[in-house]
Amino acid sequence: MFHVQKMSVEDFTFAVRLTNTMNWNLVEEDFQFMKDLEPKGCFIIRDESERIGVATIISFGKVGWLGNVIVREEFRRRGAGSLLVKHALEYLTKQDVETIGLYAYQNKIQFYQRLGFEYDSNFVVLTGKPESSSEQVHQREATKNDEREIIDLDHLCFGASRRKLLAPILDESSNVCYVSGEKGSIRGFVVAKAYLGMAEVGPLVCQRGCPDIAVDLLKAVLNRVGGLEVITCVPEKESTICSTLMRRGFNEAFRVARMFYGAPRPNDCIYMAESLERG
Ligand SMILES: CC(C)(COP(=O)(O)OP(=O)(O)OC[C@H]1O[C@@H](n2cnc3c(N)ncnc32)[C@H](O)[C@@H]1OP(=O)(O)O)[C@@H](O)C(=O)NCCC(=O)NCCS
């Protein structure tokens, strides 16, 4: 008999071991970070007392995000994954979340469709180890004074305020953020989170119609993370960003489908994901 519970600190080792089977590169601190952001939003599913799977969610007002959905291989195709997802949906809808997003592997699209999610668009996960370049870029590093405007611009693009996620990311001294424009007229920003000798570039948010700014922001941040293994998640339709990354030696690792349960939020902008598990 399967049942879903709130994940506790004692479950982190299991969660890391299980997600490592998919090479998701998570460590216990990642689950602690998710728990700090959404104290009741990390779930564990058991078969009787045995731990068999995990999932995490985060809510941003009317928008929520589902990630890290995984069940131990020997327990799959018996309904545990569906129960985990339904539990997460119920938790979020009880909090008045109206739209729930996720990034699905291509071979899991049907699984999520059966649970009420609809396909939105494809994203490409690109990885690489860029060299720093001497090319001149015109973007500046963000300061604490830019934080509010960055969060407001992100809100316009994402469809909900991600303050609770972005504020700690921007405050972390090992992360870097570049903005385009002066205070009061910021047109785009990009963040790189550095951890364990790697870096994840995202979110990148930029007003639609400004691909040159988006590319310039990307170049600025790549110069800063030069020499590290970098991962990014880019909309397939943003061919200028994809080709910029390819020219810097990035390769496609895999593709995911962005899917929504409930109406998609408007986002007329250039957008690279913050992460697969948080949108
Ligand atoms: C995705 C995942 C979590 C699903 O977990 P699961 O426990 O197998 O999920 P379920 O058993 O509820 O459903 C899986 C399939 O088994 C079927 N199924 C469910 N109960 C069944 C049963 N008793 N007998 C036969 N089939 C059954 C479901 O209809 C479903 O089919 P579908 O994929 O064609 O829709 C699991 O495959 C997994 O951990 N994969 C690796 C990690 C991963 O890819 N995560 C998703 C990231 S996007």
The ligand as a Gaussian input file, in Angstrom:
#p B3LYP/6-31G(d) Opt

LIG

0 1
 C        8.028000       8.842000     -14.164000
 C        7.926000       7.869000     -13.013000
 C        8.068000       8.649000     -11.718000
 C        6.568000       7.199000     -13.031000
 O        6.489000       6.388000     -11.867000
 P        5.567000       5.071000     -11.831000
 O        5.468000       4.641000     -10.431000
 O        6.015000       4.084000     -12.830000
 O        4.177000       5.713000     -12.316000
 P        2.781000       4.981000     -12.499000
 O        2.902000       3.533000     -12.163000
 O        1.760000       5.765000     -11.804000
 O        2.549000       5.162000     -14.051000
 C        3.512000       4.717000     -15.000000
 C        2.820000       3.931000     -16.078000
 O        2.397000       2.672000     -15.539000
 C        1.027000       2.496000     -15.787000
 N        0.467000       1.762000     -14.652000
 C        0.103000       2.264000     -13.474000
 N       -0.368000       1.268000     -12.676000
 C       -0.237000       0.131000     -13.393000
 C       -0.532000      -1.206000     -13.115000
 N       -1.031000      -1.566000     -11.935000
 N       -0.259000      -2.114000     -14.088000
 C        0.246000      -1.741000     -15.274000
 N        0.561000      -0.473000     -15.582000
 C        0.304000       0.446000     -14.658000
 C        0.460000       3.876000     -15.916000
 O       -0.721000       3.871000     -16.699000
 C        1.561000       4.622000     -16.585000
 O        1.524000       4.482000     -17.980000
 P        1.923000       5.723000     -18.942000
 O        3.327000       6.105000     -18.570000
 O        1.815000       5.130000     -20.295000
 O        0.943000       6.803000     -18.648000
 C        9.004000       6.763000     -13.134000
 O        8.930000       6.196000     -14.427000
 C       10.425000       7.243000     -12.879000
 O       10.854000       7.387000     -11.747000
 N       11.196000       7.470000     -13.967000
 C       12.584000       7.912000     -13.820000
 C       12.646000       9.380000     -13.396000
 C       11.880000      10.235000     -14.351000
 O       11.993000      10.103000     -15.582000
 N       11.109000      11.175000     -13.805000
 C       10.280000      12.071000     -14.566000
 C       11.026000      13.308000     -14.821000
 S       10.141000      14.264000     -16.013000

